[in-house]
Amino acid sequence: MSSFRSIIAFIVISILGISLIPELSVNLNPVKVDNTLQISYSIADASPQEVERLASAPIENVMSQLRDLDKISSVSRYNGGNVSLEFSRNTDMGYKRFEVAALLRQLYPQLTKRVSYPFISPLQDQNQQQDLLRYTLSAPLAAFKIEEVLKESILKKIQSTEGVKSTPIYGATPLQVGIYYSSTKLSSYSFTPADLKRALSNAGGLRYPGLAKMNSQQFLSILLDGRFKNIQQLGEMYVTNSEGRSMRLKNLAEIIPEEQTPQSYYRINAKNFVTLAIEAREGVNRLQLARLLKSEINSAKELLPSGYELLLVSDDTEFIEKELDKLYQRSLLSILILIGFIFLINRDWRYLLVLFSGIVVNCCLSIICIWLFDIQIHIYSLAGLTISFGLIVDNAIVMIDHIHKYKNKHLFLALFAASLTTIAALLLVFLLPEDQKNNLIDFTKIVAVLLGVSLLVALFFTPALYQLLFEQKAVDSKEQSYKGLRRRVKLFRIYYLFIAWNAHYRKWWFIVFLLAFGLPVFLLPSKWEGQEWYNNTIGSDLYQEDIRPISDKLLGGSLRLFVRNVYERSSYREKEKTRLYVNAQLPYGNTLEQMNVIIKDFESYLLAQKGIQTFTTNIRSGQFASIEIVFEEAYELGGLPYQLKARLSARSTNWSGVKWNIYGVGQGFSTGSSDQIPSFRVEMKGYNYFDLEREAKKLAAMLLEHPRIQEVNTNERLSWNDKKSEEYVLVPDVALLAKKGISLSDFADGIRSAARAGSFNNYFEIGGQWWPVKVQETTAGRFDKYTLDNNSIMYSEKRIPVAEVSELFLESTSNAIYKEDRNYIRSVSFEYYGSGRFGDKYLKEVLAKYDKMKPLGYSAAKKTFSWGFNEAKKQYGLLLILIVAIFFICCILFESFRLPFFILVLIPIAFIGLFLTFGWFEFYFDQGGYAAFIMLGGLTVNAGIYILYDFQHRKSQNNRNFMKAVSYKSMPILLTIFSTCFGLVPFVLGGQNEVFWFSLAVGTIGGLIVSLLGVFFLLPLMAFKKAKI
């Protein structure tokens, strides 16, 4: 195919790629896809123990027979629980959901009637994504009226929009029908609360009492329409007692339509609004969906009745758009720097056009692959796209240089091998644990796709365009002057003699580079149990106190500096908007209003603070409440988030009895400070719940032997909602009840009728609308412990002296029971007042000691939630696999087992640069730093591959030709390395608060610059010999 036809074909395919851009899925962070199903269920008025016995355990037993089930876990809480089923990778989750549903249909008839029908759903990570949009609607009307207008005007229009997951509404309290009776009044008319409830259960709704025979001998169903037209008609219904006497309901009880008792509060900036939250489905283009929804809501807004005001108070895509705009600007700046750098070197617009066109075509073709392979677009995949600009330019530069000098494409095999080494480095991500590779997997796919496409572009498009723009005469005329050739020869001679002289000291230079990298002697333990020879030498006081401080520094090199830095400062960070969270927790028994008073105090304080954009209050119950604080853009990266966190922490001390958890997330809280007291957790498992508690106390006693551990919590909550609590237990004496002629059912019904109703008794259709009905004693609000201890309860004309016939005592209980693979789970936590490294070491010693004395069937293991040094060691171990992969790729390319060793030496040299960059400058090391390791592993060997490939294809293989190969490839190598470095410079400008980008950029730049020592000094030094190589 001619050059012109090749270029036209690439342009047509590029236009197709551009047209697919709107079809890509765009998010801020990666969307986690779990092969996990969650089965949820509820049991009214049930303790965690009851939920575990009546529902969790039976469901676990049935589900354990499923194939491809990797893990089964359950949580049993008050009034409900859930069972999570984690399946193997590549499992057909649609079929598994069908299989689980079939098993539940078989099991449900065997469960007690108190258990609701289980609901199956994919496991959701609640912290993964915020609401897409939040709107508030206000009007001078009751909240339930505003909610009706919101549903009718807005909700109906957007619910059917593709990509909308759910649309919860907050802030509106629904209506109910309250039926309040007096036991004394009912007794005077010879009625009981049971008569009232029985009459209500048989009233209302549509009923089919039977069939009626017609004259035509046909049987027709009889429909009894008992629906109420209005609430007054409800009061006209008759209630019949056991003696057959009937009275109207309105004469026995008071019927009041009212708002339900608030079960929660939801406020924005301390104001009560009816709030509409819109959640997006996973995998959709959030930016495109948000624009569509805002357009539809704005059009519906005009149809609202007068007096209604609809406001957009939260738009999650604003931050995404800002981050993407910032990324686009940096990418553009990166391309401009590359263009400027290349133009200064070559000073030819045609050469620049070839390279720039290659970038554009490569990106357009890659979009097609991204769409075909359904790769997500987010902050990390865009990182791969931006970094690939340098790699694309590198391949083009090397190919053009080779075509210019040798007039052929024979270098493509070396180019292919070099790209393959980079792809091999990226494939290490697939070997990481699932929770660690999630963010980097799309980064890997993007870079691999762009590299693969760049090979096609370098093989077909770049030579075609180069040939079209540079005619043969122009190429031939581009010869160096005689003066320039003399200068090159002189520089080559000096370089040759410099390498030849240093070749005599090759072994010493090898030792210097080895010590610069570092020997891991600093990791040697101070003592080795059972090894006297070690303890008398390495473990002796002389070595540990006098020799080790010096030997560790001299022999540890840059590796020691890096390991110390990573251990103390590295962590995993998420790219998200700065938010401050205030969580409050009260013991069980506190009311919603009591929690509301506490939170209002914080709201009034926040209203007076400058720099806060919005704060959202969510009071879920009398036990749990939270405030989410979002800062204005001008303040979120400054000192305000930390200052406000400190002020709120100080203010929280004014409220004793409340357990607070105040923390921040996002860029404003990602400065890398590590001045907090180290906290540790141990996860214990066992088959018996009570024996596990005893084992936890035994482990706690062992931990408390250390003076730096002041307290150990043997029942640490496994989530924020969990906490060990206390509850009153009423135990009736059946014998005493029998003596007084009171049945156990009458005793329970009497307590139930006197207490406040916990749930609705009925649901009636009144005037075409379903109303919940609550039946309750008028004095139920005053029912308390004093009533149980001192007063009697009247029920069915019987006086029940509660204190005489029962015993009331306080009992500790856990509000959640966790199980995993049929084993109970318990968490033990403590704080170590000292260095986290020594705390971790002591914990390992205690766990090793406990492991020898633990009962069979029980286990204890350290629980980690951060990206620590131990996890990092496993990741760095994977780099050995990379070295092996590069070795075999080079063996195949060079058909030699010796030459690949020269190339492998370049990798640790580049790592020295990364070690020194983070060690000397104390930069923050996050997942971007590990991505820099991967990139360096693949990039630094490319220069060696080009040099050795050129050398191997020369007529004679001697020292002079090797040095010529280095000289001939020096310019494209320098261009590729510096173009990659310059392309990353814009990502350094954002500072250490930039998650992923900063660590990736500084690590890669530092490693590539130091790798030049390996390419132009150590590699020739190793290859230089008097005889042929």
VEXMAR-596766 format. One record per residue (C-alpha): x, y, z; residue in one letter. Coordinates in steps of 0.1 Angstrom, whole numbers, plus 5000, padded with zeros to 4 digits. Layout:
N
XYZa
...
END
This chain:
1029
500050005000m
501350344991s
502150615017s
499150825007f
496750535010r
498150435044s
497650785057i
494050815045i
493150475060a
494550585094f
492650915092i
489350745085v
489850505115i
490850805137s
487550985128i
485750665139l
487550675172g
486651035179i
482950955173s
483150695201l
484250945228i
480651005241p
480150635246e
483050595271l
482250555308s
483750845328v
484150845366n
486551005391l
487750685407n
487550325395p
484150145400v
484749825419k
483049525404v
482549255430d
481348895424n
479348925456t
475648895463l
473949015494q
470848865509i
469049105533s
466149035556y
464349175586s
462649045618i
460549285638a
461549335674d
464449075673a
467849075690s
471048985671p
470948645687q
467448585674e
468248705640v
471248485638e
469248175650r
466048235630l
467448365597a
471248405593s
472248045602a
469547865581p
470348085551i
474048015555e
473447645557n
471447635525v
473747865505m
476947675515s
476047415489q
476547655460l
479347595435r
482147855429d
481448005464l
484648135477d
483448295510k
480248325529i
479748585556s
476848715577s
475949005599v
473048975624s
471849305639r
468849425658y
465649365637n
467549225607g
470749115590g
472349005558n
474348725543v
477048795517s
478048535491l
481448595474e
481948395442f
485048305422s
486248535394r
484548485359n
481448345376t
478248405357d
476548635383m
473248645365g
472948265368y
474148265404k
471448525413r
468848305398f
470247995417e
470248185450v
466648305444a
465547945437a
467147825470l
465448105489l
462048015475r
462547665488q
463847775522l
461348055530y
458347835539p
460547665565q
461447995582l
459448155610t
456648395598k
458448685615r
461248675589v
460548905559s
461148765524y
464848795517p
466049055492f
468948975468i
471149255456s
474749305445p
477049415473l
477449785473q
480449985485d
478750275502q
481950485504n
482750435468q
480650715452q
478651005464q
475151095452d
475351225416l
472951515423l
471051655452r
468151895449y
466052065477t
462452175473l
460952425497s
457552585500a
455352735528p
453552395532l
453852075553a
456751855543a
454451565531f
452651805507k
456051925493i
457051555488e
453851485468e
454651775445v
458251665441l
457151315432k
454551435407e
456551715390s
460151595391i
460451235401l
458151095374k
460251265347k
463651135358i
462950795372q
462850635337s
466150795326t
468650535316e
471550525341g
469550635372v
469950385400k
467750525427s
466150845438t
465650855476p
463751145492i
464751285526y
463251535550g
459551455545a
457651275573t
454851055560p
451351065575l
449650805596q
446350735614v
446850725651g
444250545672i
444750625708y
442850435735y
442650435773s
442750095790s
440650225818t
437950355794k
437950035775l
437549835807s
434650045818s
432849945786y
433949575789s
436349605760f
440049515757t
442849645735p
442749295718a
439149365708d
440249685692l
443049535672k
441049235661r
438349455647a
440949665628l
442649355614s
439249245599n
438349585585a
439249765553g
440349645519g
438849425493l
437649075503r
436148775485y
433848595510p
432748335485g
430648255454l
427048335444a
424848115422k
423048305394m
419848205376n
421848095347s
423447835370q
426748025368q
428848105399f
430248455403l
432648575429s
431348815456i
433549125461l
433249295494l
434549655492d
435549755527g
437750045517r
437150375535f
436350695517k
437650915545n
439050895580i
435650985595q
434250665580q
436950475598l
435550595631g
432050465622e
433150105621m
431949875649y
434149695675v
432649385691t
433849235724n
433848875735s
430348915749e
428949025716g
428549385725r
429349645698s
430350005698m
431650255672r
435450295671l
435150675676k
433450615709n
436250395722l
439350565710a
440550895695e
441350885658i
443951145646i
445551185612p
449051305619e
452651295608e
454550995618q
457051015646t
460351115629p
462650815625q
465551035613s
466551395604y
468151515572y
469251875570r
471452085547i
473152385563n
471052325594a
467752385574k
464952135569n
464352075533f
462651805512v
465751665495t
465951455464l
469151255460a
469951095426i
472250795425e
473850675392a
474350325382r
477850185380e
479650215347g
477550495332v
479150825320n
478351035351r
479151365334l
476751295305q
474051165328l
474351465351a
473951705321r
470951515309l
469251515343l
469951885350k
468351965316s
465251755323e
464851895359i
465352255347n
462552205322s
460252045349a
461152325373k
459152575353e
455952365358l
456152385396l
453252565414p
453952915426s
455652945459g
457852635453y
461652685451e
463952405437l
467652435442l
470652225432l
472752195464v
475151925454s
476651825421d
479251545423d
480351595387t
481651945394e
484651805411f
485051545383i
484851815357e
487452025375k
489851735379e
489351635342l
489852005331d
493052015352k
494151685336l
493351815301y
495352125308q
498351935321r
498151695292s
498051985268l
500952145286l
502851815285s
502251785247i
503352155243l
506552085263i
507251775241l
506651975210i
508852265221g
511652025232f
511651825200i
511452145178f
514452295196l
516451975190i
515451925153n
514252275142r
512052125115d
508352165115w
507851855093r
509651635118y
507451785145l
504251725124l
505151365120v
505551315158l
502451515167f
500251345141s
501451015154g
500151105189i
496751215176v
496350905154v
497550675182n
494950825207c
492150795182c
492850435174l
493250365212s
489750505218i
488350225196i
490149965216c
489050125249i
485450115238w
485749755225l
487349625257f
485049835279d
487850005298i
486750265324q
487950625321i
488950765354h
491850945371i
494150645369y
493350535333s
493850895322l
497250885340a
498150595317g
496950795287l
499051095296t
502150895303i
501750715271s
502351035251f
505951005260g
506050635250l
504350705217i
506850975209v
509650755220d
508750485195n
508250735167a
511550905174i
513550575174v
511850465142m
512350795124i
515950805134d
516550455122h
514750515088i
516850835084h
520150665090k
519650315076y
516650365052k
514850055065n
512449935092k
514549655105h
514549815140l
510949725144f
511849395160l
513849575187a
511049825190l
508549545195f
510749385222a
511249715240a
507449765240s
506949415251l
509149465282t
507049765292t
503849565287i
505449275308a
506149525335a
502549645334l
501149285336l
502549265371l
499449455382v
497349155375f
499348955401l
498549205429l
495749125454p
492249215443e
491949515466d
495249665455q
495149615418k
491649765413n
493050125408n
495950025386l
494249765363i
492750025340d
495950225341f
497749905329t
495149835301k
495350185288i
499150195286v
499249845271a
496649935244v
498450255235l
501850075233l
500349815211g
498650065188v
501850275188s
503749985172l
501249975143l
501550355140v
505350345141a
505450065115l
502950205090f
501750555097f
504950725108t
507150595080p
504450685054a
504051035066l
507751075070y
508250955034q
505551195022l
506851505039l
510651435034f
511451374998e
514651174990q
516551484981k
515751645014a
516851335033v
520151315013d
520851685018s
520551655055k
524151565059e
526451695086q
529151945078s
532851855079y
533252065111k
530351885127g
531751545119l
535151635133r
533551745165r
531651415168r
534751215161v
536651405188k
533851355214l
533650995205f
537350945210r
537251115244i
534250905254y
535950585241y
539150655261l
537150735292f
535350405291i
538550215282a
540350365313w
537550285337n
537249935323a
540349855343h
538449925375y
535249755364r
534949555396k
535349855418w
532750045399w
530449745402f
530949755440i
530150135441v
526850085422f
526049785444l
526549995476l
524650285460a
521650055455f
522149905490g
522349575508l
519449485531p
521649435562v
519549695580f
516649445579l
518549185600l
516849115633p
518549215665s
518048865679k
517448515664w
515748285688e
517647955692g
520648065672q
523548135696e
526148205668w
523848475654y
523148635688n
526848635698n
527848815665t
525049015648i
522949025680g
525849125703s
525849465721d
529049555703l
527549515668y
524049655677q
525249965695e
528650055680d
528949885645i
525349865632r
524550245631p
527550285608i
527249965588s
523550015581d
524250355566k
527250245546l
525949915533l
522250005532g
522650265505g
519550425488s
517550105495l
517750175533r
516750535528l
513750435507f
512550145530v
512650375560r
510750645541n
508050395528v
507550235562y
506950555580e
505150765553r
503650555525s
499850495524s
497050445499y
495150755489r
491950825470e
491451115446k
488351285459e
487051625471k
488051735506t
485451645531r
485251645569l
483051395586y
481751425622v
480151095635n
478451075668a
477350765687q
475150735718l
474450425738p
471250235732y
468250385749g
468850745739n
466150905718t
466251075684l
465551405700e
468451375724q
470851315695m
469251605677n
470051845705v
473651745704i
473951775666i
472252115666k
474952255688d
477552155662f
475352295634e
475052635650s
478852635654y
479452545617l
477052815605l
479453075619a
482552935601q
483853095570k
484952875541g
482352595544i
480352545512q
477752305526t
477352065555f
474751785554t
473351645586t
471951295588n
470551175622i
469650815616r
468550725651s
469050805687g
472350615685q
473950735652f
474351075635a
476751225611s
477651555595i
479351575561e
481251905556i
482352025521v
484652325518f
484752605493e
487452565466e
489552845479a
489852685514y
489852305508e
493552275502l
494552525529g
494752495566g
490952525573l
490152155571p
492752065597y
491952365619q
488152295618l
488851925626k
490852035657a
488152285668r
485352025664l
487351765683s
487852015711a
484052105710r
483151735712s
484651715747t
481751935760n
479451635754w
480351355778s
478851015770g
479051065733v
481550865713k
482951085685w
484750995653n
485951305634i
488051245603y
488751395569g
489151255534v
490351395501g
493251615489q
493151855519g
493851565542f
496551395521s
499651575533t
501251265546g
501551355583s
501951055605s
501851195640d
498850995652q
499150725678i
499550385660p
496450175664s
496349795659f
493549535654r
493549165657v
490848965641e
489848645660m
487748365646k
486148065663g
483147825660y
481747915695n
480548275702y
481148265740f
484448075739d
485748325714l
484948605739e
487048425765r
489948375741e
489748755733a
490148835770k
493148595772k
494848765743l
494149105758a
495849005791a
498948905771m
499049245753l
498649445785l
501949305798e
503649575777h
503849915795p
503150115763r
499749945759i
497250105784q
493949955773e
492749675751v
489249665737n
488149295733t
484949375714n
485949645689e
483249725665r
483749585630l
481849885615s
480950225627w
477350115635n
478449845658d
479049875695k
478649665726k
475549785744s
473249715773e
469549625774e
466949545801y
465749185802v
462349105818l
462048745830v
458548645842p
458048375869d
455648135853v
454647975887a
453748315903l
451848415872l
449748085875a
449048155911k
447548495902k
445648355873g
447548535847i
448648355815s
452048415800l
450348545768s
448348795789d
451448905806f
453248965773a
450149135757d
449849355788g
453449475785i
453049525747r
449749725751s
451249955777a
454550025758a
454950255729r
454050085696a
457249985677g
455649925643s
452349985625f
449449755632n
447649785599n
447549955565y
444250095552f
443350235519e
441550565527i
440350785499g
442450605473g
445650635494q
447350385517w
447650495553w
449650325580p
447650275612v
449150285647k
447150165677v
448550275710q
447750345747e
447450715754t
449850675784t
452450475763a
454750775761g
455150775799r
455850395801f
459350345816d
461450145841k
459750315871y
456350185858t
457649835857l
459149855892d
456350025910n
453050015891n
450649755879s
449349715844i
445649665837m
444849415809y
441649225802s
440249345836e
443249185853k
445749365874r
449349255865i
451849345893p
454949335870v
457549375898a
456049085918e
455848825890v
458948905871s
462649005875e
464149305856l
467949315852f
470449495829l
472449275805e
475349345782s
474749255746t
476349305712s
474249485686n
475849275658a
477148925653i
479648865625y
480348535609k
482648435580e
482648085565d
480547975595r
483048105620n
482248385645y
484448695642i
485648925670r
487949225668s
490549315695v
492049655693s
494649865712f
496750175708e
500550155712y
502150465727y
505350465707g
506750395672s
504350195651g
507249975639r
507949855675f
504249815682g
503849595651d
506949395662k
505449335697y
502149235683l
503748975661k
505648835691e
502348805711v
500448645683l
503248385678a
503148305715k
499348285715y
499348065684d
501047795704k
498447795732m
495147865713k
492447595712p
491847395681l
489447575657g
490347925668y
492648175651s
494048525657a
495648745629a
496649105626k
494049315607k
495349585585t
493449855567f
496250055552s
498850005525w
501749925548g
505249805544f
504449435547n
502049465517e
504649665499a
507249395503k
504949155485k
504449405457q
508149465453y
508749085452g
506749085420l
509449295404l
511648985404l
509048825380i
509449135358l
513249085357i
512748715347v
510248815320a
512549085305i
515448835306f
513648585284f
512348855260i
515848975255c
517148615252c
514748555223i
515548885207l
519348855209f
519548475208e
521948495237s
521948425274f
524748675281r
523648995265l
520349015285p
522349045317f
523849375305f
520249505301i
519049385334l
521749595352v
519949905341l
516849835362i
518449865397p
520350175385i
516950335377a
515650225411f
518450405428i
517150725413g
513650655426l
514950565460f
516950885463l
514151095449t
511750995477f
514450945504g
516251275500w
513351505493f
510851325516e
508151315490f
504951135498y
504750785484f
501350635474d
500150405447q
501550635421g
505050555434g
504450185428y
503250265393a
506550445388a
508350125398f
506449935372i
507050205345m
510850225353l
511149845351g
509849855315g
511250185303l
514850175314t
515749855295v
514550005262n
517750205257a
519849895263g
517749695238i
518249965211y
522049975217i
522649605218l
520349545187y
522349795167d
525649645179f
524549285172q
523749375135h
527149535128r
529649345107k
532149305134s
531449295171q
534349465189n
534749745215n
534850015189r
531649905172n
529949875206f
530950235214m
529650335179k
526350175186a
526150375219v
527050685200s
524650625172y
521750565196k
522650835221s
520551105204m
517250905201p
517850765236i
518351115251l
515351245232l
513150955244t
514250985281i
513951365283f
510751375263s
509251135289t
510551345317c
509351675302f
506051525296g
505651445333l
506851795345v
503251945345p
502151675370f
504851775395v
503552135396l
500452035417g
502651945447g
502351645471q
498551695475n
498051555441e
497151195446v
498850935424f
500151195399w
502951355420f
504451025432s
504250875397l
505851185381a
508751245405v
509550865408g
509650815371t
511651135364i
514251055391g
514650695379g
514950785342l
517551065349i
519750835370v
519350555345s
521450755321l
524450665343l
523650295336g
523050345298v
526150565290f
528550445317f
527850115334l
526549935303l
529650015281p
531849945311l
530449595315m
530549525277a
534049675271f
536749405265k
539949375247k
538649085227a
535349055209k
532249065229i
END
